[in-house]
Amino acid sequence: MTTGDAPALGTFVPPADGGPAVRCTRMYAHPVERVWRFVTQPAELARWFPCEAAVELRAGGTVRFGSDPDLPGSAGRVLAVTSYRHLSFTWGEDEIRLDLEPDGTVATRLHLTDTLASADTAARDAAGWDVCLDALTAALDGEEDPGPHHTGPTAAWRARYDAYIAAGVPFGAPVPGLD
């Protein structure tokens, strides 16, 4: 089981602090090896990541993305990998960073940081990552969840998006399925 039923919103990192970026943190009541498998293996990624992804787990390796309507047939580059601790890669113009911290032998803290190409994507992308991390929670807990792969924004995404805007996170980028 994963801790915390209602995770707090992620944070916005302004450009002056190395951003713009959005950062989401979750604690999972699962060992780091299990969480690592879910953030690196295609079959597990399919259960929570926004699109199909296959990662070549080495610095300089390729990340192939499929089923992304905004970036069809795109590929990114693995920037760094440390087994069971860190994975960073490019996706379009963004840089995604996943950092895992074991908390004892049965829990893991995951920090997901998306360094954005443009600040106006912050609220949209943060809401998207929240929905994806909700799906990761369900997948880790063994629940059947269709994952975040939808043709448009869901009610859960919209609630998070509105909450980010209310918190002052930059917005304005087109939202696929709404704009």
N, C-alpha and C positions, 0 to 999 in steps of 0.2 A: 504494500500500500504506500502511496505517496503522501507526504505530509502537506497540510494546508489545502483546504478546499477552495478558498478564494484568494489566489495569489495577488499580491500587490502589483500595481502597474510597473512597467519597466521605467528606466530613467533615460532622459535625453541628455546627451553630452554635446555641449555647444562647440562650434568650430574652434574657438580659442583653446579648448581643452583637448585637442586631438581629434575632434569630430568633424563634421556632425556625425553623431552615432546614436543608436539606441541600444540599451543594454537591459537584458532580462535575466533574472536569476531565479532558479527553482531548486528546491531540495527534494531529493527522491530517496525513499526508503529502500534502495536497491544498491548492491555493491557496484563499484566503479566499473568493473569488467562488464556487467550487464548493460549499464548506461552507455559505455563506450561502443558496445556492439550495436546499440540502437542509433547511434549517431554516425556510424561508419559503414554499416552493411546495407546493401540495396534493399533486401527484403524487409528489414526493420525500418529503414528510412521511409519506405513507401507507406508505412503506417502513421507517419506524423509530419514528414517534411512537405513543404508546399508543392513540390513536383517530384517526378521520378529523379533519382540521383544515383550515380555510381562513382565511387571515389577510388582513385588509384593512390593508396596510402603511402606516399613518399613525397618529400619536397620536390616540387617541379612536376609532380604527377598531374593527370587530367581529372577533372570532375565533369562528368557528362550529365547534362540536365535534359529531361524529356517531359513532355506534357505541360510545359510552361507556356501559356498562351501569349505572354508578353515577350518571351525570349525563346521562340521555337528552335529546337535543335541546337541549343547553345552549349558551350563548354567553358569551364573555368580552370584555374590553375591552383594546385595545392601550394600554399606558401610555406607552411611549416606543419610538422606532425611529430608529436611525442606520444607514443602509445599509452593509452589509458589516461592521458592528461590534457592534450591539446591538439586541436586541428584548426587550421585557418586556410581559407581559400577565397578566390575571387568568384563572384557571380554577377555577370553583367559588369556594371561599374562599381559595385559594392564589394566590400571585403567582409566576409563572415568569419567570426572567431568563436570557437567552442572551447571552453576551459572547464575541466572536470576536477573537482577536489574531493577526495575520499573523506568521509566523516566517520571514522572508525572503520569497521569491516562491513557494515551493512547499509551505509547511506552515502549519498553522493550529492554534492552541490554542483549544479551546472550554471555557468555564466555564458550566455549567448550575447555577443556584441556584433552589431551590424554597422560598420562604418559606411555611411551613406555618400553617394555621389552628390546628392542635393538635400539640403535641410527640409525642403517642402515635402519630402517623402516620409519624414519621421513618424508622424501620427499613423499614417497608413501602414507603414512597415512594422511599427511596434505592435499595432493591433493584430496584424497578420502573424507575427511571431508568437504573441500571446495565444492565439487560437491554435497554432501549431504545437506549442508547448503543452497546451491542454490535451491535445491528441497524443503527445508523447507520454504524458501522465497516464492516460487510459491504456496505451499500448504496454507500458512498463508494468502496469497493474494487471495485465492479462485481460483487459476488457476489450470487447469487440467494438471498434469505433471505425466509421468509414474514413477517418482521417480528414485532413483539411482540404482535400481535393474537391472543390466545389466550382460551379460555373460562375459564381458571383459571391458578393459579400453575404455572410450569414448574419443572423440576429446577434449572435455572440460577438462576431467581428465588429458589427456596427456599434454595439454597446461599448466595447473597448475603444474604438476609434473616437467616439463622442467623449469618452472619459479623458483620453489623451488631449483632445482639443481643449476641453474644459480646464485641464491642468496646464495649459499654455504651451504644449508641444507644437512645433511648427507643422503646418499642413498646407494643402493646396494642390498637391500633385494629383493627376487623374487617378481615379479609382476604377479599375476594370470591373465591368458589370454595373457601374453607376454612371460613369461619364461617357 
